[in-house]
Amino acid sequence: MAAGLVSAPRRSFRAFVRGRHSRSLYHEPFEPLLDETVDEARARVATAPRARGSDVAAFALANVVGVAVGLAFTALVLPLVPVGILAGRRRRAVAA
């Protein structure tokens, strides 16, 4: 979501709002869905909602949490990169 926020923030926000307000087909019986066209299925789930304040808050929170998790993951994994490089070199040296 961070990449979308940087490259196309308005489209990302509209997609987020559309996803929050659309229906899911997971609870529907599977076989009848196979007989529908894509347009019919889209008409059953799609909405054209207007963004509310709660959508803005949820979008902001999702982005803040996403960036925090990404930074934490990077901080945890980045120190392991030299270990992996050294292990690869050691493996090649033993194989040679």
Secondary structure as UniProt FT lines:
FT   HELIX           2..7
FT   HELIX           9..21
FT   TURN            26..27
FT   HELIX           30..34
FT   HELIX           38..45
FT   HELIX           53..77
FT   TURN            78..79
FT   HELIX           80..95
//
